[in-house]
Amino acid sequence: MSFAKKMFDAMLPTTHNKDGFPAYARSAEEQYVQTLLTNTLGNTFYADQNELLKDALELHHEMAQRNPQFMAKALVFARNEGFMRLQPLFGLAILSSYRPDLFAKVFDQVVRIPSDLSDFLTILRGLGRGQGGRAVKRQVARFLSGVSEYWALKYNGRGRGFSLGDAIATAHPKPADLKQQALFRYLRGQETSLTMLPQVEALEQLKRARSEAEQLACIERGKLPYETVTGAIKPSKAVWEALLRQMPTFALLRHLNALDRAGVFEKKANLAFAVERLTNAEALRKAKILPFRFAKAFREVERPELRDALRAAVEQTFANLPEIGENTAIFLDISGSMQGEYLQIGSVFALALYKKTQGNSLFWLFDTEVTDAKPSRHDSILTQADRIRTRGGTDTGAPVRKLFYENKRVDQIIIITDEQQNSGSPFYAELAKYRAKVNPHVKAFIVDIAPYRYAMAPPADRNTFYIYGWSDTVLSYIAQAVQGYSDMTGKIDAMELGGGEK
């Protein structure tokens, strides 16, 4: 068979999507990265929770058998760069049964906080693995040795399958000193002196407090986290005001409505404090908040000062996005299957990219038809994203076809979509025409924010890049690929594995 024939065959569709349209199967590694970075195990437009869980389980097992080294790296990447939790924890549980050595190397890079540990142990039990064996218990015991009073208060229980007390009973960690011994006994529900545990003591006193003044004194003395306080008492306006001052940025974002309803922001000083926190660049960087969270909060809050703060926060989130080149076409899928979080994150991504090109790019919306989004370089990302709505079916080829007919020459095409073609001409067929007649060197970037295991382009095409996920990291990968670096899967494969036994 000639080289040309092999290349032609490699570009032909190899499967069909859920609506029966031609599609491509990407490598197992790429499908795995997609699952880790997009699959939250929630229902989607084309698949329910059980189907997504079955697909994920198959991929985790497949990767553990064929490429466990890549799997371990991908788990670390998804947890720390993609800001995902459940899928990396799911994969870690499965990796532990195939490669305990790799599991030990990456455990503390995937299980970062006590709620991760709780979910990890719950997943193990759900897989029929019980307590996971000695290799798992050893890592769990190492993790528990670092549990602080603050963590114990913030994360113990909270309705999860395993509390910290349950984890201690499972792994039997040896306390390093008398204080940790007392903490472990408290978490197990055993009688112990609280004199060495001032935060725990403050919590127990909060539960017995008879007045608002006593409650406030306990919160201040113990620097009690908001989750602990709201789980122990029903907060008054004064209590919410006290909690405001010590909330992490992400917690503040999530509770803006509750704080506003409680009347906290009627005081100018409280409102000013919240605005400063939400627009603090360093606090935003540390919080690692998914961009769609800002869009969600923006739709929920009504106070103008808070909406302005959220606008500013998103602009800062993408301020350091690397250059992607100005001669770019950005296409956003607004079909019905993008409703909800998909559209929120897609709109924010698209507008951030548009602004990075200084407005010297195309930004089109498409379903089965294509419309100019008429974006502004001056209006905020959130204001513009809030106006975009879903409609109709999906023709992923429509925007490229319009580009071809209008003979618009661009260097990059970026399409943000859930990839589910259900009418019209497929994306890749139109891209091939565009390359043949307009620009043979155009690079295409497909930003996929859904977990479906079907692709719009074949893996043999070296000028078409797949980028997966919901975090602002995906936009940085577009910029890196534009400048000649490898794709997301290649970057993960090149990672060095660290960690392990200490």
N, C-alpha and C positions, 0 to 999 in steps of 0.2 A: 504494500500500500504506500502510495506517495506521501511525502510530508504534507503537501497541500491538502490531500484528501483527509489525512489524519486531523489536520487543523480544522477543516470544514466540519468533520464529524464531531469534533470537540465542542463546536459552537452550537450544535443542535440541542433542543430541549431534551431532557432525560426523564422528566416526570411531569406530573400535573398537580396544580394546587387544589385547594379544597372546593373551588368552584369549577374544576375540570379544565382550566386553561393551562397551556404549556408552561412549564417551569423547569428549573435546573436544580440539581442536587449539588451542594457545595461539599467540601471535605468534612470529615467527621469532626476534625478540630475546629473548623469554623462554625459548624452547627452547635458544637459544645459551647463555644464562646458566646454565641447568640443566646443560647438557653440561659447561661449564667447571668448575662447582662440585661435580659429583657423579660424573663419568665418569673413573675411574682406569684405564680400558682393561683392567680385570680382568674375569673371567667373573662374571656375575650369574645369578640364578635363572632369568630368562626370556630371556637373551641371552648368546651367547658372545663372546669377545674380538674375533673377526673382524667380527661384526655391529655391535658397539659402535664399532669402528674405522671401519667404513664409514659409519655414521650421523654420527659426529663429523666425518669428512672432508667429507661433504656439507654439514653445517652451517657449517663453517669457510669453505668456498668460497662458499656462499650469502651469508653475512654479509659477506665481503670484497667481494662484488659489490654488494650492496644497501645496506649501511650500515657502511662501513669505520670511520667515526668512532666509532660505538658499539662496534664490535668492538675497537678499540684500547683504549677505556676499560674494557671488560669483561675484557680480558686482564690489565690492571693490577690491577683489583679482585680477580680470581680468584687471582692470585699473591700479593697482599699482604694481602687481607682474608679470602679463603677458604682460604689456606694450601695451595693446590693447585699442582702443578708441571707435570705432563706435558701436560695439555690446554692451558694457557696457552702453553707452549713450542710445541706443535703448531700452535696458532693463529698464533703469531708468525711461524713459518716460512712459513705460507701468506700472511699479510698482507704479508710482504716482497716477494712477487711481484706483488701488486696495487697496494700503496701504499707505496713505499719511504720516502716522507716521514713517514707515520704510524709505520711500522716504526722509523725512526730516533728518533722522539719517545719511544717507549715501551720501546725495547730494554733500557735499563739498569734499567727498573722491572719487567721480567719476567725477564731474565737477571740474577739477583742474586748467584749464587755459581758457582764453576767447574764444579760438577756440572750446573748449569743449562746452561752453555755447551756442555758435552760432549753432553748430551742434545739440545740444539737443533741442533748440527751433525750428530748422528746422524740426527735426524728429517729434516733437509734432504737428506741423502744418500739416505735411504729414500724420499723423495718424488721422487727422480731429479733433484734440483736441484744435485748436485755440491757445490761450495763456495759457491754462492749468489750469485755475482757481486760487483761492486764495492761496492754498497750494504751488503751483508752483511759483507764483509771489513773495511770501514771501521769498522763497529760492533764487530766482533770484536777488531780491533786496539786500539780505544779501551778495551775491557774488559781486554785483556791488559796494557795499560800500568799497570793498577792491581793486578796480581797481586803479592802479597807472598810472602816466604819461607814463611810459615805456610800460606797457601793452596796454594802449590806442593807442600808436603809433604803436606797433608791431602787434597788433591783430585786430584793427578796420577795418572793411570792408573785404579786401582780397578776394573778390569775393564770400563770403559765403552768405547763405540765410538770416542770421540776422547779422547786424553789432552791435557793442556795443551801438551805438546810437539807433538802433531799440530796443535793450533789455531795455535800459533806458526808452524809450517811452512805453514799455510793462509793466514794473514793477513799474515805478514811485518811484525809491528809493529816500530817503531824504538825501541830501548832508550833511556831517558832519561839513563842514566849508566852508569858502568862496572859498578856492582853489578847493575843490571838486565840488562846485557849478559851478565854471568856467570851470572845466574839463567836467562836464556833459553837459554844454551848448555847448562847443566846439564839443563834440561827437554828439550832436543832430544837428550840423550845424547851431547853433544860434550865433548871434553876442555876443562876450564877450572879455574882456581884457585878454591878454596873459602874462601880467607882472608876474603873479604868476605861470605861466606854462613855465619855461625856455626851456624844451625839445620841447614842442609844438611850441613855438616861433621859435626855431632853425629850425624845420621842415618847417614852413611856409617861413622862410627866404631862406632855401635851394631851395624851389620851384622857388623863384624869383632870385636866384643867377645867375650872368652873366658870372662868370669866375670859372675856376677849383679851384683857390685859395679860392674864396668865398665859394664854395661847401665844400672844406676840412675844412674850419674854422667852418662852420655850423655843420658838422658831429662831429668834435672834441668837440666843445662847448656843443652840445646837447647830446653827446654820443648816437647818433641815431642808432637804430638797423638796420641790413642789409636789412631786409624785407621792412622797411620804406624807406630807401634810394633807393633801386632798384625799388621801386614802384613809386618814385617821379622823378627820373632822370635816364638817361642812364649812368652807371658808366664808368669812364675812368680807365686806369691802376692805376693812382694815387689814385683814389677813392677806387678801390678794395683793394689796399694796406692798406688804412686807415681802411676799413671794416674788413680786416683780423685780425687786432689786437683786435677787440672786438667781434668777432664771437664766439658763444657757440660751444662746441665741435661737437655736432650733425650737426649744420649748416656748420661748416668747412668740415666735412666729405661729406656732400651733395654737396658742392660747390668746391671741389678740382679741378674738370675739368674746371669749369668756371674761377677759379683763375689762373690755369695754362695757359689756352688759352689767358687770358688777359696779360700774361707775368709777373705776380706777382712773380713767383718762380725763375725767372732769377736772382733775388737778393738773395745771399746766406743767408742774415739775415732773409728774409721772409721765405725761405725754412726751415731754422733751427727753426724758431718760430713755423711753422706748424707741423714739426716733433715732437717738444717737446710737443705741445698740444695733438697730436694724441697718444702719448705714455705715457702721464701723468696718472698714475693709479687712482688718486683721481678724476681727471676730467672725466675719463671714467666711474667710478663708479656713479658719479652724473648724467651723461648724460643718462644712462640707454638705450643704443643703442642696438637694436636687432642685434644679431650676423650676420644675412644674409646681413645687411647693409654694413658691412665691406667687405664681399665677393663680393657684387655688386660693391662697389667702387674699389676694387682690380682689377676687370675685366675692369673697365673704365679708370683708370689712367695708364700712361706709364712711368712717371718719376721714376727711380729706387729708389730714396731716399723716395718717398712717398709710393711706394709699400713695401719697407722695414719697414716703420713706421706702415703701416696697418698690416703687419705680426706680428710685436711686439705687436700691440694693441690687436689683437685677443688672442695671447698667454696670455696676462695679464688679459683679460676678464675671462678666464677660470682657472687662476692660483689658485684661492681659492676653486675650485670645491672639495667637500668632497670625501673621499675615497669610491670606489665602489667595491673593491676586484679585485684581479688580474686574477682570473680564470673565465674569462668572454668571451662570444661570442657576437660580435657586428655585426648585419646584416643591411645593408643599401639598401633600395629599389631604384633601378635605372631604373625602368620601365618608359615607355613613359609618363605616367600620372604625373610623378614627375618632369617634365621639368620646368625650371625657378626657382622661389623662393623656392619651395619645395626641390629641389635638393640642392640648395645653403645652406639652413639652415640644411638640413639633413646631408650633407657632413661635415659641420663644427661641428655639434653635434657629429657625429660618430668619427671624428678624435680627438676631445677634450676628449671623453671618452677613446679612445685608448691610448692617451698619459697619461691619469690619471692612467692607469693600468701599467705604466712603460714599455709598450710594451709586457707585459705578458698576452696577450689576442688574440683572433681571430678577424679579421676584414674582413668580406666577403661582396661582392657586389652581388646583385641578381636581375634578372628579371624572365625569365623562366629557366635560368641557374645560376650557382653560380661560382664566381671567387674570388680568393684571391686578396684583394686590395693592398697587399704588401706595407703596410704603413711604414713610417719611424718615429722613435722617435725623430730624429734630424731635419728633414725638418719641416718648419713651417706648421701650420694647413691650412693657406690660399693657400700656394703653392700647397699642396697636394689636397685640395678641388677643386682647379681650374682645375685639370686634370680629374676629374670624370665627366662622361657624361651619359646621359640617353640612353636607348635602349629597344626595344622589349616589350613583354607583362609582366604579373605579375603572378608568382607562389609563394605565401607567404610561402608555405610549403617547397619549395626547399632547403633553407639553413638548416632548422632543419633536413630534410631528409638526407642531406649530413653529418651532425653532427652525426646522428644515424648510418649511414652505416660505417663511419670511426671510430665509437665507441670513440668519443672524449668526455670526461667527463668534463663538466663545471658547475659552481655553478649558474651563471646568464646568461640568454639570453636576449639581448637587440635588439629589431628590430625597425627600424625607417622607417616609411612607411605612405602612404595615405590609406592603408588598402584595396585597391580595387582589390581583387582577380579576375582574368579573365581567368585563365587556371591552369592546374595541380591540386595538392592535397592541400586543405586548411591548413593553418597554424596549427590550433588546433588539427587536426587529427594526424599530424606528431609530435606535441608536446606530445600528449598522448602516442604515441609509444616510444618516447625517454624517457619519465618518467617511462614507464613500464619496459624498458630493460636496460637503462643506468644510469640514476640518477633520482630517484623518488622525490627528494627534490629540483630540479632545479627551480629557480624563473625566471619567464618570465616578461619582461617589454616591453610594446608596446607603443612606442612614436608616437602618432598620430598627424600629422601636417595638416590634412585636415578636413573639416566640415561635411563629410558624416555621416549619422546617422545609420551606420551599424558597427558591431564590429566583430573581429576575434576570440574572446574568450568569454565564458559565465560568467556572474557575480558571479556564484556560486563557481568558482575556486579562492580560496584564495591565491594561489601562483602565480597568474598572475595579474599584475598591469598595469593599464592604466594611461598614463601621456600625457597631451595635451599642445600644445602651441608652440610658436616660440621664446620665450625668454630663456636666459641661466638658468632661474629658473627651467625649467623642468629637467635639469640634476641634480640639487640639490635634487629634489624629488626622483630621482632614488636612489641616495646615501642614503637618509633618509630611504627609503623603504627597501633597502638592510640591513640596521642596525636595522630594526624591527619597524619602525614608520609606521603610517597609510598611505594610499594612498592619492592622491591629493584631492579627494572628501571629504575624512575624515578630512583632514587638514582644508579645507574650513569650514566644518560643525562645527569644534571646535573653530573657530574664535569668538572673542568677538566683538559685534557691538558697536562702539563709535559714536562720533559726535552728530549732532542734533542741536537744537536751542541753541543759545548763548545769 
